[in-house]
Amino acid sequence: MKNTECHVSKTNPFAWMTVALVLPATAWTSPAAMERIVVAPDGKGFTTAQSRQRFVPWGMNYGNAGRLMEDFWDKEWPALAGDFRELKELGANVVRVHLQFGKFMAAPDQANPGALK
């Protein structure tokens, strides 16, 4: 698969939300082993923060048999970790997860402490 540049609009808030919701597929790796990803200086893609290597996000939405991640991660962590290992083996370097606002918030301005443990 040929890498193509990723263009992110500086004025489109939805583009930035999409980038913000992307979870690195290498999330189980030690933070010291991962380099931070930043918007490229020209605003037309991404680079690694320190080494300035080009970073092309490639991944997919996460789902496990139609279930939401937060509905089973506390009881079936090995299944979740296995799914992410498989995504990495497929070449993904990002995974979008769809966390449900109502699962983590009791009100628009109040977190649900039980969901954040």
Backbone as ProteinMPNN parsed JSONL, in Angstrom:
{"seq_chain_A": "MKNTECHVSKTNPFAWMTVALVLPATAWTSPAAMERIVVAPDGKGFTTAQSRQRFVPWGMNYGNAGRLMEDFWDKEWPALAGDFRELKELGANVVRVHLQFGKFMAAPDQANPGALK", "coords_chain_A": {"N_chain_A": [[0.843, -1.17, 0.0], [0.669, 2.155, -0.908], [1.955, 4.964, 0.77], [0.145, 7.897, 1.546], [-0.116, 11.447, 1.783], [-1.454, 12.964, 4.701], [-3.865, 15.321, 5.08], [-4.738, 17.868, 7.227], [-7.137, 20.093, 8.117], [-6.658, 23.348, 9.381], [-8.715, 24.889, 10.177], [-10.977, 23.38, 10.432], [-12.846, 22.076, 12.884], [-13.746, 19.47, 13.226], [-11.915, 17.843, 11.958], [-9.728, 18.068, 13.671], [-10.863, 16.964, 15.984], [-11.143, 14.331, 15.165], [-8.459, 13.559, 14.886], [-7.736, 13.851, 17.55], [-9.153, 11.792, 18.729], [-7.963, 9.512, 17.969], [-6.286, 6.601, 18.849], [-3.118, 5.474, 19.631], [-2.04, 2.432, 18.223], [-0.046, 1.158, 19.458], [-0.35, 1.322, 22.16], [0.104, -0.297, 24.391], [2.766, -0.374, 24.659], [5.725, 0.689, 26.335], [5.695, 4.062, 27.453], [8.125, 5.417, 27.212], [9.247, 4.218, 25.007], [7.864, 5.139, 22.857], [7.546, 7.725, 20.47], [6.336, 11.009, 20.501], [3.668, 12.153, 18.413], [3.211, 14.781, 16.136], [1.662, 17.622, 14.482], [2.838, 18.251, 11.245], [5.337, 20.705, 10.355], [4.548, 22.109, 8.023], [1.845, 21.843, 8.162], [0.542, 19.873, 6.759], [0.337, 17.159, 7.342], [1.825, 14.659, 9.46], [4.467, 14.317, 11.879], [7.114, 12.703, 13.732], [7.858, 13.944, 16.96], [10.522, 14.484, 18.01], [12.493, 13.289, 16.241], [11.536, 14.037, 13.804], [10.572, 12.399, 11.776], [8.523, 11.395, 9.087], [5.123, 10.659, 9.686], [2.595, 8.515, 8.91], [-0.653, 8.048, 9.525], [-2.292, 4.969, 9.84], [-4.935, 2.91, 10.101], [-7.808, 1.649, 11.824], [-11.307, 1.598, 12.822], [-12.182, 0.534, 16.111], [-13.76, -2.394, 17.187], [-15.44, -5.039, 18.83], [-16.981, -7.732, 18.078], [-19.236, -6.152, 17.743], [-19.458, -4.929, 20.182], [-19.103, -2.301, 22.607], [-16.017, -0.981, 23.625], [-15.663, -0.129, 26.311], [-17.588, -1.595, 27.589], [-16.641, -4.105, 28.122], [-13.955, -4.123, 28.826], [-13.059, -4.205, 31.479], [-13.629, -6.768, 32.398], [-12.742, -8.495, 30.437], [-10.023, -8.073, 29.694], [-7.763, -9.485, 28.496], [-8.851, -10.206, 25.98], [-9.256, -7.728, 24.758], [-6.586, -6.726, 24.719], [-5.466, -8.67, 23.065], [-6.859, -8.176, 20.687], [-5.815, -5.634, 20.034], [-3.127, -6.3, 19.677], [-3.388, -7.897, 17.41], [-4.315, -5.978, 15.57], [-2.044, -4.382, 15.392], [-0.281, -6.255, 14.264], [-1.428, -6.402, 11.765], [-0.569, -4.109, 10.7], [-1.503, -1.675, 11.565], [-1.11, 1.587, 12.895], [-2.549, 3.328, 14.285], [-5.636, 3.463, 16.087], [-9.048, 4.001, 16.13], [-11.174, 4.593, 18.76], [-14.433, 4.377, 20.095], [-15.59, 5.902, 22.544], [-18.259, 6.237, 24.805], [-19.844, 9.129, 25.761], [-21.845, 9.298, 27.777], [-21.236, 7.112, 29.349], [-19.108, 7.838, 30.917], [-19.617, 10.252, 32.074], [-21.608, 11.844, 34.526], [-23.118, 14.087, 34.338], [-23.178, 16.96, 32.123], [-21.073, 18.498, 33.12], [-19.891, 16.964, 35.06], [-17.971, 14.325, 36.057], [-18.284, 10.71, 36.059], [-17.264, 9.113, 38.703], [-16.988, 6.334, 39.24], [-16.765, 5.174, 36.718], [-14.317, 5.977, 35.906], [-12.3, 4.617, 37.136]], "CA_chain_A": [[0.0, 0.0, 0.0], [1.481, 3.36, -0.998], [1.618, 6.001, 1.749], [-0.293, 9.179, 1.012], [-0.074, 12.471, 2.818], [-2.685, 13.232, 5.428], [-4.069, 16.756, 5.188], [-5.629, 18.232, 8.318], [-7.5, 21.5, 8.056], [-6.455, 24.088, 10.625], [-9.951, 25.58, 10.522], [-12.069, 22.426, 10.575], [-12.743, 21.466, 14.207], [-14.013, 18.033, 13.166], [-10.655, 17.182, 11.615], [-8.918, 17.993, 14.888], [-11.481, 16.003, 16.893], [-10.814, 12.998, 14.67], [-7.076, 13.298, 15.267], [-7.688, 13.73, 19.008], [-9.78, 10.54, 19.148], [-7.17, 8.377, 17.498], [-5.479, 5.987, 19.899], [-2.033, 4.696, 19.02], [-2.18, 0.978, 18.341], [1.05, 0.667, 20.288], [-0.626, 1.868, 23.491], [0.595, -1.161, 25.457], [4.211, -0.212, 24.7], [6.2, 1.65, 27.322], [5.698, 5.431, 26.936], [9.485, 5.807, 26.856], [9.584, 3.634, 23.72], [7.086, 5.787, 21.809], [7.817, 9.133, 20.245], [5.109, 11.793, 20.336], [3.316, 12.522, 17.047], [2.774, 16.174, 16.073], [1.335, 18.116, 13.146], [4.044, 18.649, 10.523], [5.501, 22.155, 10.274], [3.789, 22.688, 6.907], [0.416, 21.656, 8.417], [-0.016, 18.942, 5.777], [0.586, 15.778, 7.718], [2.311, 14.449, 10.811], [5.835, 13.858, 12.05], [7.474, 12.402, 15.107], [8.234, 15.219, 17.565], [11.957, 14.711, 18.145], [13.277, 12.901, 15.072], [10.902, 14.659, 12.632], [10.273, 11.406, 10.747], [7.148, 11.452, 8.602], [4.222, 9.662, 10.279], [1.357, 8.366, 8.153], [-1.57, 7.218, 10.301], [-3.018, 3.928, 9.117], [-5.592, 2.067, 11.082], [-9.225, 1.35, 11.648], [-12.17, 1.722, 13.993], [-12.137, -0.674, 16.927], [-15.002, -3.009, 17.633], [-15.266, -6.45, 19.166], [-18.288, -8.379, 17.921], [-20.275, -5.142, 17.903], [-19.512, -4.423, 21.552], [-18.305, -1.128, 22.936], [-14.825, -1.331, 24.383], [-15.836, 0.087, 27.748], [-18.547, -2.56, 28.139], [-16.025, -5.391, 28.48], [-12.521, -4.051, 29.11], [-12.748, -4.533, 32.869], [-13.788, -8.211, 32.623], [-12.106, -9.276, 29.37], [-8.827, -7.358, 29.237], [-6.957, -10.257, 27.539], [-9.458, -10.134, 24.645], [-8.962, -6.387, 24.252], [-5.156, -6.674, 24.416], [-5.254, -9.519, 21.896], [-7.361, -7.453, 19.512], [-4.868, -4.586, 19.686], [-1.942, -6.967, 19.118], [-3.736, -8.299, 16.043], [-4.353, -4.765, 14.752], [-0.648, -4.009, 15.159], [0.256, -7.229, 13.315], [-1.986, -6.059, 10.457], [0.104, -2.902, 10.235], [-2.12, -0.447, 12.075], [-0.351, 2.371, 13.86], [-3.569, 4.077, 15.02], [-6.942, 2.816, 16.201], [-10.051, 4.919, 16.665], [-12.114, 3.972, 19.685], [-15.652, 5.174, 20.252], [-16.022, 5.922, 23.941], [-19.561, 6.871, 24.921], [-19.845, 10.216, 26.742], [-22.739, 8.944, 28.874], [-20.641, 6.079, 30.209], [-18.058, 8.435, 31.74], [-20.07, 11.507, 32.66], [-22.903, 11.82, 35.209], [-23.762, 15.3, 33.83], [-22.234, 17.602, 31.192], [-19.917, 19.067, 33.813], [-19.569, 16.121, 36.216], [-17.505, 12.974, 35.699], [-18.775, 9.581, 36.818], [-16.034, 8.571, 39.311], [-16.944, 4.865, 39.127], [-16.372, 4.799, 35.362], [-12.957, 6.433, 35.651], [-11.343, 3.848, 37.939]], "C_chain_A": [[0.891, 1.236, 0.0], [1.014, 4.372, 0.044], [1.19, 7.264, 1.027], [-0.268, 10.179, 2.135], [-1.448, 12.645, 3.434], [-2.805, 14.741, 5.589], [-5.106, 17.035, 6.262], [-5.885, 19.722, 8.239], [-7.29, 22.168, 9.397], [-7.742, 24.754, 11.081], [-11.124, 24.642, 10.74], [-11.968, 21.732, 11.929], [-12.979, 19.962, 14.188], [-12.761, 17.257, 12.788], [-9.796, 17.039, 12.855], [-9.513, 17.032, 15.886], [-11.142, 14.582, 16.468], [-9.395, 12.63, 15.069], [-6.991, 13.064, 16.771], [-8.247, 12.392, 19.479], [-9.002, 9.304, 18.715], [-6.266, 7.892, 18.622], [-4.35, 5.207, 19.252], [-2.211, 3.204, 19.271], [-1.076, 0.377, 19.186], [0.871, 1.111, 21.729], [-0.091, 0.992, 24.614], [2.127, -1.103, 25.56], [4.57, 0.823, 25.763], [6.196, 3.056, 26.724], [7.093, 5.897, 26.532], [9.871, 5.291, 25.47], [8.857, 4.317, 22.562], [7.463, 7.256, 21.693], [6.499, 9.846, 19.961], [4.926, 12.169, 18.872], [2.756, 13.94, 17.068], [2.386, 16.516, 14.633], [2.632, 18.604, 12.505], [4.134, 20.173, 10.429], [4.712, 22.813, 9.138], [2.283, 22.52, 7.074], [-0.241, 20.635, 7.509], [0.256, 17.488, 6.101], [1.084, 15.724, 9.148], [3.765, 14.021, 10.786], [6.013, 13.417, 13.493], [8.1, 13.673, 15.682], [9.735, 15.467, 17.581], [12.722, 14.43, 16.851], [12.743, 13.481, 13.765], [10.717, 13.695, 11.464], [8.808, 11.548, 10.353], [6.337, 10.332, 9.255], [2.93, 9.668, 9.48], [0.428, 7.471, 8.96], [-2.288, 6.222, 9.392], [-3.64, 3.014, 10.157], [-7.058, 1.883, 10.766], [-9.992, 1.672, 12.92], [-12.079, 0.425, 14.782], [-13.537, -1.118, 17.295], [-14.74, -4.484, 17.888], [-16.642, -7.075, 19.163], [-19.427, -7.399, 18.187], [-20.374, -4.543, 19.296], [-18.675, -3.157, 21.69], [-17.164, -1.539, 23.853], [-15.041, -1.207, 25.886], [-16.863, -0.843, 28.386], [-17.886, -3.865, 28.57], [-14.566, -5.291, 28.896], [-12.155, -4.421, 30.529], [-12.806, -6.035, 33.134], [-13.025, -9.064, 31.615], [-10.867, -8.581, 28.809], [-7.974, -8.182, 28.278], [-7.531, -10.223, 26.112], [-9.139, -8.787, 23.995], [-7.491, -6.275, 23.845], [-4.833, -7.513, 23.183], [-5.72, -8.853, 20.616], [-6.363, -6.386, 19.064], [-3.556, -5.167, 19.152], [-2.196, -7.366, 17.663], [-3.773, -7.09, 15.109], [-2.927, -4.319, 14.416], [-0.007, -4.948, 14.147], [-0.241, -6.961, 11.896], [-1.389, -4.773, 9.896], [-0.479, -1.603, 10.744], [-1.167, 0.268, 13.028], [-1.269, 3.332, 14.626], [-4.852, 3.256, 15.053], [-7.907, 3.841, 16.77], [-11.002, 4.125, 17.546], [-13.27, 4.928, 19.897], [-16.138, 5.068, 21.688], [-17.315, 6.724, 24.033], [-19.553, 7.883, 26.07], [-20.658, 9.851, 27.978], [-22.19, 7.882, 29.811], [-19.649, 6.665, 31.207], [-18.475, 9.718, 32.444], [-21.448, 11.336, 33.293], [-23.754, 12.995, 34.737], [-22.753, 15.975, 32.897], [-20.974, 18.157, 31.86], [-19.459, 18.234, 35.017], [-19.211, 14.712, 35.762], [-18.162, 11.929, 36.586], [-17.551, 8.89, 37.421], [-15.894, 7.057, 39.166], [-16.47, 4.412, 37.76], [-14.923, 5.16, 35.068], [-11.904, 5.694, 36.457], [-10.495, 2.968, 37.094]], "O_chain_A": [[1.786, 1.346, 0.838], [-0.186, 4.61, 0.186], [1.79, 7.657, 0.026], [-0.384, 9.815, 3.306], [-2.471, 12.492, 2.767], [-1.926, 15.37, 6.177], [-6.217, 16.507, 6.217], [-4.951, 20.522, 8.289], [-7.686, 21.634, 10.433], [-7.859, 25.144, 12.243], [-12.178, 25.083, 11.197], [-11.095, 20.884, 12.116], [-12.464, 19.248, 15.048], [-12.566, 16.132, 13.249], [-9.193, 15.987, 13.068], [-8.771, 16.339, 16.582], [-10.883, 13.724, 17.312], [-9.149, 11.518, 15.538], [-6.26, 12.183, 17.223], [-7.847, 11.904, 20.536], [-9.361, 8.181, 19.068], [-5.571, 8.68, 19.263], [-4.605, 4.355, 18.401], [-2.495, 2.776, 20.39], [-1.157, -0.784, 19.587], [1.857, 1.263, 22.45], [0.151, 1.501, 25.708], [2.712, -1.716, 26.452], [3.785, 1.728, 26.045], [6.649, 3.234, 25.593], [7.229, 6.692, 25.602], [10.74, 5.875, 24.823], [9.203, 4.093, 21.403], [7.671, 7.939, 22.695], [5.646, 9.317, 19.248], [5.894, 12.468, 18.172], [1.925, 14.269, 17.914], [2.733, 15.8, 13.694], [3.428, 19.288, 13.146], [3.108, 20.853, 10.426], [4.259, 23.949, 9.277], [1.514, 22.991, 6.237], [-1.468, 20.537, 7.487], [0.39, 16.67, 5.191], [0.81, 16.617, 9.95], [4.241, 13.44, 9.811], [5.188, 13.709, 14.359], [8.795, 14.399, 14.97], [10.182, 16.551, 17.205], [13.519, 15.261, 16.416], [13.417, 13.425, 12.737], [10.706, 14.11, 10.305], [7.954, 11.794, 11.204], [6.805, 9.199, 9.363], [2.253, 10.691, 9.381], [0.676, 6.271, 9.078], [-2.813, 6.575, 8.336], [-2.946, 2.425, 10.985], [-7.49, 1.95, 9.615], [-9.405, 1.979, 13.957], [-11.92, -0.652, 14.206], [-14.385, -0.308, 17.668], [-13.904, -5.097, 17.225], [-17.385, -6.96, 20.138], [-20.446, -7.757, 18.777], [-21.267, -3.74, 19.567], [-17.68, -2.966, 20.99], [-17.345, -2.357, 24.755], [-14.642, -2.09, 26.646], [-16.989, -0.87, 29.61], [-18.49, -4.652, 29.3], [-13.984, -6.302, 29.289], [-11.05, -4.907, 30.771], [-12.098, -6.527, 34.013], [-12.697, -10.217, 31.896], [-10.685, -8.51, 27.593], [-7.485, -7.618, 27.299], [-6.771, -10.214, 25.143], [-8.794, -8.727, 22.815], [-7.182, -5.789, 22.757], [-4.019, -7.111, 22.351], [-5.061, -8.95, 19.581], [-6.093, -6.243, 17.872], [-2.94, -4.579, 18.264], [-1.334, -7.196, 16.801], [-3.308, -7.175, 13.972], [-2.646, -3.925, 13.284], [0.729, -4.501, 13.268], [0.458, -7.264, 10.929], [-1.668, -4.394, 8.758], [0.007, -0.529, 10.387], [-0.506, -0.359, 13.856], [-0.816, 4.06, 15.508], [-5.114, 2.455, 14.156], [-7.613, 4.48, 17.781], [-11.563, 3.113, 17.125], [-13.095, 6.146, 19.878], [-16.996, 4.244, 22.005], [-17.443, 7.774, 23.403], [-19.285, 7.524, 27.217], [-20.21, 10.07, 29.103], [-22.639, 7.769, 30.952], [-19.377, 6.05, 32.238], [-17.759, 10.213, 33.314], [-22.349, 10.76, 32.684], [-24.982, 12.907, 34.737], [-21.583, 15.594, 32.887], [-19.928, 18.27, 31.22], [-18.736, 18.727, 35.882], [-20.024, 14.003, 35.169], [-18.548, 12.215, 37.719], [-16.862, 8.151, 36.717], [-14.784, 6.557, 38.988], [-15.834, 3.364, 37.649], [-14.359, 4.692, 34.078], [-10.739, 6.092, 36.467], [-9.638, 2.253, 37.613]]}, "name": "protein", "num_of_chains": 1, "seq": "MKNTECHVSKTNPFAWMTVALVLPATAWTSPAAMERIVVAPDGKGFTTAQSRQRFVPWGMNYGNAGRLMEDFWDKEWPALAGDFRELKELGANVVRVHLQFGKFMAAPDQANPGALK"}
